Every structure is written in C-alpha cells, then in structure tokens.
Amino acid sequence: MKKALVSVLLICLLLSLAACGGGAGADSGEELLIAAAASLEHVLEREIIPLFQARYEDIRIRGTYDSSGKLQTQIELGLSADLFFSAAMRQMEQLDEQGLVMEGTIVPLLENRLVLVAPTGAKTDVTGFADILNAQHIAIGDPESVPVGQYAQMVFEYLGIWEAVRQRASFGANVTEVLHWVAEGSADAGVVYATDARLTEQVTIIAQADLEIPVFYPVAILTATQNEDAARRFWTFLQTPEVLEIFAIHGFWIPYEGGISHGF
C-alpha cells in the first residue's frame, strides 16, 4: 500500500514539474513596453507590431498610448518602458536632458500635419483656422500636455485669436479624444493630426496649418530598459524601408530618405 502511495505521489510530482517547465517555456520570451503617442496606436497595433512579432516570436511588444506629455510624466515617475515614440520633439528632448533616453538613439522618424476638421455633413461657417470662432464648440488637445494642442495654440497665437479660442474650447486629454468629440458632433470644429482625420469618415478636413516648426515624431530607446538587445531590434525594425512605407500608407510623412535597412 505504501509503495502504491509513493508511486502516485512521485507521478504527481513529475507531472507538476513538467507543467511548470512547460509554463516557463511559454513565457521565456522577452517583453517590451513601448510608450507611444495616441495618434500612433492604430498603425502600431493593427500592422507594425503584429508584423514584427510574426518575425520575432521570442519578443512580445506591448503598447501604452496617450498624449506625449502624459507619457513623459509617467516615464519621469518610473514607468518601466523600453521605448518612447513621441508626437513632438519637446517631450523627447526634455527626457533626454534628464538622462532618461539612451544616447544616440533619438530618431525623428515621422512627420505629421495639423488639420482643422468638422463633423461630416454638418453645416458650418468655419472655412479655416482664422475663422474658427464661427464655431460654437471647439475641441483641441490640452496644451499643457498634448502636443497637438500645443501646435494648435501656436497657430491661434500667430493669428491673434488664442485667448478667444481658449475661452470657447474644450480641452481633450489626447488627440483621440478630440477626434471623437468632432466625429460624434459634440464639437463643431477641432484640431487634430492629418493621420487621425483619415481614421474616420465622420470628420471632414477643412484646412491644413502651415507650421514653421515641423511636427516630428521621434522614437528612442529609454535608459530604463532591461531588454536593450530586444529594444534595439524593434527600434531598428521601425526604421526599415518596409515599415516606413506602412507609415506612409497611413498618411505619415517620412522626413528623410530610406532608414536603417539592415536587420537582425
């Protein structure tokens, strides 16, 4: 009887060890967290991250998306992200000044455009940025933390109407929220990126801003990464001509020719 009991316990122990071993194998790959601007979520989650993971099955990519200013604050407070993909240079440069960005990894990968949108089919007297005050309800990103809002403020300050716009505007937590407000009709006009306006037929582009400062999207590896090799692999992948073409198809501009063409 004792021998039978010992045999049963031994079999259970072996099965338990085998199960543990199988679990470890399933989770043995590396995981990266990319903190990226909200305007990048669609293209990264739908196309670029799946394409990367299909080729590098040992690396899992997770994305956290919000305004670049909020992500900057989270990184400063210790967010364990491996890469930062910002919608403006300001946030990246401020992190770099604090030593939170790995030296030599900042790449101004993409460029976007600032556009004024209105709900599709709605009657409006707004024909451009200069007469946006013809709209009763205006939506822009919060200039305190949202790059698209900071760019919008620059445009309206140049036109001399910022204070009037500010008093009438609703401030979105990120560009996705601004787009949603205009698409659902709760705002008569809003300022978003050209790439965001392409995501829905519920908004129509009225005008494009002519900014002196380019709307660059820099990407970099963060010094907090615990997976530098894997982070460099994904960072390099983002710069390949194949991936740049995907960004271009989604409406982003490529500010330089080519990219890093070699892989791993």
ABEGO torsion letter per residue (X at the ends): XAAAAAAAAAAAAAAAAAAAAAAAAAAABBBBBBBBBAAAAAAAAAAAAAAAAAABAABBBBBBBBBAAAAAAAAAAGBBBABBBBABAAAAAAAAAAGABBBGABBBABBBBBBBBBBBGBBBABABAAAAAABABBBBBBAAABAAAAAAAAAAAAAGAAAAAAAABBBBABAAAAAAAAAAGABABBBBBAAAAAABAABBBABBBBBABBBBBBBBBBAABABAAAAAAAAAAAABAAAAAAAAAAGBBBABBEEBABBX
